[in-house]
Amino acid sequence: MSEAVSPLATPFPAIPAIAGVTPRVARAGYKDWGRCDLTYIELAEGTAVAGVFTRNVCCSSEVELGRQNIAQGAARALVVNAGNSNAFTGYRGREAVEQIMEQVAAHLGCAKEEVFVSSTGVIGVPLPKDKARVGIEAALQAESCDWQTAAQTIGTTDTFAKGVCASVQLGASRCTLGAIIKGSGMIAPDMATMLGYIFTDAAVSPEFLQECLSAANRRTFSCITVDSDTSTSDTVLAFATGKGGNEVLTGFDSPGADAFAAALEDVCRQLAHLVVRDGEGAQKFIAVSVSGAVSDESARNVGLAIANSPLVKTAIAGEDANWGRVVMAVGKAGEPADRDRLSIGFGGTWAARDGQPLSDYDETPVAKHLKGRDISIEVDLALGDGQATVWTCDLTHGYISINADYRS
């Protein structure tokens, strides 16, 4: 974790203990940074699991094995290594992951396919098997820790620990959702965009948990971007221990299913926002809202074109109401747009309507809005009912400094 905290940081919430979930941390020493860098979370027997993974074709062995293992729908443990992504490491990387899975499975007396592993950090360096073995052994013997400690341990260039807590009424049972996430750079929507883990004591079938997570992902994690780069290790996993006492949710016909799906999506959205708020070098959190598109997907693509534009992002960093850059980004998105119908606004103030600058446009409220931390950009294409919101941050010299020195 970085010592300089993002000005957009939010306090870590009070996440209570979740029945069937035990987090522990240890120091494997993947990097010489004098901190714990291995997180081990033990899960009760019968825990259901669902996941979404990166579409980067140069993904890590952790992602490949996670994709395979998610099909059986059961989990007993999660291991997260920080400081080494173990991506682009060939058979040596895969052997390291399988060693971790086998070591934990032997301890728990479960199938190795029930052990999920994630790694994050530098690409191209095989995960040291000796350090992993020692780290796992230490984690298995460690005392349980709080959720903030677990969140800090999975971080790399993150400047603050990120967590979310929610609850949902399912019949006579009040069930808890607790989640932690890491992510700061190499963030772009193409499935998960970071390492995120959601835990609940609710009883949910693996199939319905996957349905809910996939739907939530499309509207949350896949709608954020920091730098347009999709990581080799992106993973979001959801675990449901079934210890909450509710009737098992198997589909939207189950009592409380709608409420659970809504709570899960809200948790995902909050997690996604936290990642953007910790964007490397970020000083401003930006919401790009697009309406009037031919479809929701088209609106999302237009929003991403704006959010990924270095010219737009640097204009926001400089607090410059240069709405012409937004026009440019809409036009390059490859989606239906009509120059003569387009409207652009900042913070609720329209600068251009129906393809023309407003004759009475007053930039004063826009300039005031751009001096704040939370910025909104509004775009109306006036072509249909499609709409979407995409979240990003500004682009500052801090991003260059962090990434120029990343390996050293």
C-alpha positions in Angstrom: 0.0 0.0 0.0 1.2 3.5 -0.9 2.0 6.0 1.9 0.3 8.9 0.1 -3.5 8.5 0.4 -5.7 9.5 -2.5 -7.7 12.7 -1.8 -10.7 10.7 -3.0 -10.3 8.0 -0.3 -13.2 6.9 1.8 -13.0 5.4 5.3 -13.0 1.6 5.6 -16.5 0.5 6.9 -17.1 -1.7 9.9 -17.6 -5.1 8.3 -18.7 -7.7 10.9 -17.7 -11.3 11.1 -19.5 -13.4 8.5 -20.5 -16.9 9.5 -18.5 -19.5 7.7 -15.7 -17.0 6.6 -12.3 -16.8 8.4 -9.7 -14.3 7.0 -6.0 -14.6 7.9 -2.8 -12.9 6.6 0.9 -13.8 6.5 4.1 -12.6 5.1 5.5 -14.6 2.2 8.1 -12.0 1.2 7.2 -11.8 -2.5 8.7 -8.2 -2.4 11.0 -6.5 0.1 8.3 -4.2 1.5 8.2 -5.3 5.2 4.5 -6.1 5.2 2.1 -9.0 5.0 1.5 -10.0 1.4 -0.5 -13.3 1.5 -4.2 -13.4 2.4 -5.8 -16.7 3.2 -9.6 -16.9 3.7 -11.1 -20.2 4.9 -14.7 -21.0 3.9 -17.1 -23.4 5.5 -18.0 -26.6 3.8 -20.9 -26.2 1.4 -19.9 -22.7 0.3 -21.1 -21.7 -3.1 -18.9 -19.7 -5.5 -19.3 -17.6 -8.6 -16.8 -15.5 -10.5 -16.0 -13.2 -13.4 -12.6 -13.0 -15.0 -10.5 -10.9 -17.3 -10.7 -11.4 -21.1 -7.0 -10.6 -21.5 -5.7 -13.5 -23.5 -2.3 -13.2 -21.8 -4.0 -14.0 -18.4 -2.3 -15.8 -15.5 -2.6 -19.4 -14.5 -4.6 -18.3 -11.5 -7.3 -17.0 -13.9 -7.2 -20.1 -16.1 -7.6 -22.4 -13.2 -10.2 -20.2 -11.6 -12.3 -20.3 -14.7 -12.1 -24.1 -14.7 -12.8 -24.6 -11.0 -15.8 -22.2 -10.9 -17.8 -24.7 -12.9 -18.1 -27.1 -10.0 -19.6 -24.3 -7.9 -18.0 -25.1 -4.5 -15.2 -23.4 -2.5 -13.3 -24.0 0.7 -10.6 -21.4 0.5 -9.2 -18.3 -1.2 -5.5 -17.4 -1.4 -4.4 -13.9 -2.6 -0.7 -13.2 -3.3 0.4 -9.5 -3.5 3.5 -8.3 -5.2 3.8 -10.8 -8.0 1.0 -11.4 -10.6 2.5 -14.7 -11.8 1.3 -13.8 -15.3 3.3 -14.7 -18.4 5.3 -17.2 -16.5 4.5 -20.5 -18.3 4.6 -23.9 -16.7 6.5 -22.6 -13.7 3.7 -20.2 -12.8 1.1 -22.9 -13.2 3.1 -25.2 -10.9 3.2 -22.6 -8.2 -0.6 -22.2 -8.3 -1.2 -25.9 -8.2 1.3 -26.2 -5.3 -0.7 -23.7 -3.3 -4.0 -25.4 -4.2 -2.7 -28.8 -3.1 -1.1 -27.5 0.1 -4.3 -25.8 1.2 -6.5 -28.7 0.1 -4.4 -31.2 2.1 -4.8 -29.0 5.2 -8.6 -28.8 4.8 -9.2 -32.3 3.5 -11.0 -31.0 0.4 -10.5 -31.2 -3.4 -7.9 -28.9 -4.7 -10.5 -27.5 -7.2 -12.2 -25.9 -4.1 -9.2 -23.7 -3.5 -9.1 -20.4 -5.5 -5.9 -18.5 -6.0 -5.3 -14.9 -7.2 -2.0 -13.1 -7.6 -1.3 -9.4 -8.3 1.8 -7.4 -9.0 4.7 -7.4 -11.5 4.1 -9.4 -14.7 6.7 -11.9 -16.0 8.2 -13.2 -12.8 7.3 -16.7 -11.7 5.8 -16.9 -8.2 8.5 -18.3 -6.0 7.3 -21.7 -4.9 9.4 -21.8 -1.7 8.1 -18.4 -0.5 4.6 -19.4 -1.3 4.9 -22.7 0.6 6.3 -20.9 3.7 3.7 -18.1 3.4 0.8 -20.6 3.2 2.1 -22.5 6.2 2.3 -19.3 8.2 -1.2 -18.3 7.1 -2.7 -21.6 8.1 -1.4 -21.2 11.6 -2.2 -17.5 11.9 -4.9 -15.9 14.1 -8.0 -14.6 12.2 -7.8 -10.9 11.3 -10.3 -8.1 10.7 -11.4 -7.2 7.2 -9.4 -4.0 7.0 -6.2 -6.0 7.5 -7.2 -8.4 4.8 -8.0 -5.5 2.4 -4.7 -3.9 3.1 -2.8 -7.1 2.5 -4.2 -7.7 -1.0 -3.2 -4.2 -2.2 -0.2 -3.2 -4.4 -0.2 0.5 -5.6 -3.5 1.1 -3.7 -3.4 4.1 -1.4 -6.2 3.0 0.9 -8.0 -0.2 2.0 -11.2 -0.7 0.2 -14.3 -2.5 1.6 -18.1 -2.5 1.5 -20.7 -3.9 3.8 -24.4 -4.4 3.3 -27.3 -6.5 4.7 -30.4 -7.9 3.2 -33.6 -9.4 4.7 -34.3 -12.8 3.3 -37.4 -14.2 4.9 -36.9 -14.3 8.6 -33.1 -14.0 8.2 -31.0 -10.9 8.1 -28.0 -11.8 6.0 -24.7 -9.9 5.6 -22.6 -9.1 2.6 -19.0 -8.0 3.2 -16.5 -7.3 0.4 -12.9 -6.2 -0.2 -11.2 -5.1 -3.4 -7.9 -3.9 -4.7 -7.2 -1.9 -7.8 -5.6 1.4 -8.7 -4.0 1.1 -12.1 -4.3 -1.2 -15.2 -8.0 -0.7 -14.8 -10.4 -1.0 -17.8 -13.7 -2.7 -18.3 -13.5 -6.1 -19.8 -15.0 -8.3 -17.1 -13.6 -7.8 -13.7 -10.9 -5.1 -13.9 -9.3 -5.8 -10.5 -9.2 -8.3 -7.7 -12.5 -8.2 -5.7 -14.0 -10.7 -3.3 -17.6 -10.7 -1.9 -18.6 -12.8 1.0 -22.1 -13.5 2.3 -23.7 -15.8 4.8 -26.8 -16.1 2.6 -27.8 -19.5 1.2 -27.6 -19.2 -2.6 -27.2 -21.8 -5.2 -24.0 -21.5 -7.3 -26.1 -21.1 -10.5 -28.1 -18.2 -9.1 -25.1 -16.6 -7.5 -23.3 -16.7 -10.9 -26.4 -15.2 -12.6 -26.5 -12.3 -10.1 -22.8 -11.6 -10.2 -22.6 -11.7 -14.0 -25.5 -9.3 -14.3 -24.1 -6.9 -11.7 -20.7 -7.0 -13.3 -22.0 -5.7 -16.6 -23.4 -2.6 -14.9 -20.6 -1.9 -12.4 -17.1 -3.4 -12.8 -17.5 -3.3 -16.6 -18.4 0.4 -16.5 -15.2 1.7 -14.9 -11.9 2.7 -16.4 -8.7 4.4 -15.1 -6.3 4.0 -18.0 -8.0 1.7 -20.6 -5.6 -1.2 -19.8 -7.2 -4.5 -19.0 -5.1 -6.5 -16.5 -3.9 -10.1 -17.0 -5.2 -11.1 -13.5 -8.6 -9.5 -13.1 -10.9 -11.5 -11.0 -14.1 -11.0 -8.9 -15.3 -13.9 -6.8 -18.5 -14.2 -4.8 -18.8 -16.7 -2.0 -22.0 -17.7 -0.2 -21.6 -19.9 2.9 -25.2 -20.6 3.5 -24.9 -20.0 7.3 -27.5 -17.2 7.3 -30.5 -19.4 7.9 -32.5 -18.3 4.9 -34.2 -20.7 2.4 -31.7 -21.4 -0.4 -32.1 -18.9 -3.3 -32.2 -20.8 -6.5 -33.7 -18.3 -8.9 -35.7 -15.1 -9.1 -38.8 -17.1 -8.1 -37.3 -17.7 -4.6 -38.5 -15.4 -1.8 -36.0 -12.5 -1.4 -34.1 -13.2 -4.6 -34.8 -9.7 -6.0 -33.6 -8.1 -2.8 -30.4 -10.2 -2.7 -29.6 -9.5 -6.4 -30.1 -5.7 -5.7 -27.9 -5.8 -2.6 -25.2 -7.7 -4.5 -25.3 -5.2 -7.4 -25.1 -2.3 -4.9 -22.0 -3.8 -3.3 -20.4 -4.3 -6.7 -21.1 -0.7 -7.7 -19.6 0.7 -4.4 -16.5 -1.5 -4.9 -16.1 -0.3 -8.5 -16.4 3.3 -7.4 -13.7 2.8 -4.7 -11.3 1.5 -7.4 -11.8 4.6 -9.5 -11.4 6.8 -6.5 -8.0 5.3 -6.0 -7.0 5.6 -9.6 -3.2 6.2 -9.8 -2.6 9.9 -9.4 -6.3 10.6 -9.4 -7.6 13.9 -8.0 -11.1 13.8 -9.3 -13.9 11.2 -9.6 -15.8 11.5 -12.9 -19.2 10.1 -13.8 -20.0 10.2 -17.5 -23.7 9.8 -18.1 -24.9 9.1 -21.6 -28.6 9.2 -22.6 -30.5 9.1 -25.9 -28.4 6.3 -27.5 -29.8 3.7 -29.8 -29.2 1.0 -27.0 -27.8 0.7 -23.5 -24.7 -1.0 -24.9 -24.2 1.8 -27.4 -24.5 4.4 -24.6 -21.9 2.4 -22.6 -19.4 2.4 -25.5 -19.8 6.2 -26.0 -19.3 6.7 -22.3 -16.1 4.6 -22.4 -14.8 6.6 -25.4 -15.2 9.7 -23.3 -13.8 8.2 -20.1 -10.8 6.8 -21.8 -9.8 9.9 -23.7 -6.5 11.4 -22.4 -7.6 14.8 -23.7 -10.9 14.7 -21.8 -9.2 13.4 -18.6 -6.4 16.0 -18.7 -8.9 18.8 -19.3 -10.7 17.7 -16.2 -7.4 17.5 -14.3 -6.8 21.1 -15.4 -10.4 22.1 -14.5 -10.9 23.3 -18.1 -14.5 23.2 -19.4 -13.4 22.1 -22.9 -16.6 20.5 -24.1 -15.2 20.2 -27.6 -13.0 17.3 -26.4 -16.2 15.5 -25.3 -17.6 16.0 -28.8 -14.5 14.5 -30.3 -14.7 11.5 -28.0 -18.4 10.9 -28.9 -17.5 11.1 -32.6 -14.7 8.5 -32.4 -16.7 6.0 -30.4 -17.9 4.1 -33.5 -21.5 4.2 -32.3 -24.5 6.0 -33.9 -24.4 9.7 -33.2 -25.7 12.8 -35.0 -23.6 16.0 -34.7 -26.7 18.1 -35.1 -28.6 16.4 -32.2 -25.8 16.2 -29.7 -25.9 17.9 -26.3 -23.1 18.3 -23.8 -23.1 19.4 -20.2 -21.0 19.5 -17.0 -22.5 19.3 -13.5 -26.0 19.7 -14.7 -25.3 22.8 -16.8 -25.6 22.4 -20.6 -22.9 23.9 -22.6 -24.2 22.8 -26.0 -27.7 21.7 -27.1 -28.9 20.2 -30.4 -25.5 20.4 -32.0 -24.8 24.0 -31.2 -23.2 26.1 -28.3 -25.9 27.7 -26.2 -26.0 31.5 -27.0 -26.6 32.3 -23.3 -24.0 29.7 -22.0 -22.4 30.9 -18.7 -19.3 29.0 -17.9 -19.2 30.3 -14.3 -21.1 27.4 -12.7 -19.2 24.9 -14.8 -15.9 26.3 -13.7 -17.0 26.1 -10.1 -18.1 22.5 -10.6 -14.8 21.4 -12.1 -12.9 22.7 -9.1 -14.6 20.0 -7.0 -13.6 16.4 -6.4 -16.7 14.8 -7.9 -17.3 15.7 -11.5 -20.2 14.8 -13.8 -20.3 14.9 -17.6 -23.7 14.6 -19.3 -24.2 13.6 -23.0 -27.5 13.4 -24.8 -27.4 11.8 -28.2 -31.1 12.3 -28.9 -31.4 9.1 -30.9 -33.2 6.6 -28.7 -33.8 5.3 -25.2 -30.4 3.8 -24.5 -28.5 5.1 -21.4 -25.5 4.2 -19.3 -23.1 5.6 -16.8 -19.4 5.1 -16.8 -17.0 6.1 -14.1 -13.4 7.2 -14.4 -10.8 9.6 -12.9 -8.7 12.5 -14.2 -5.2 11.9 -15.7 -2.4 13.7 -13.8 1.4 13.6 -13.7 1.0 11.3 -10.6 -0.1 8.5 -12.9 3.2 8.8 -14.9 5.3 8.9 -11.7 3.7 5.8 -10.2 4.0 3.7 -13.4 7.4 4.9 -14.5 8.8 3.6 -11.2 6.5 0.6 -10.7 9.1 -2.2 -10.8 11.7 -0.4 -8.8 
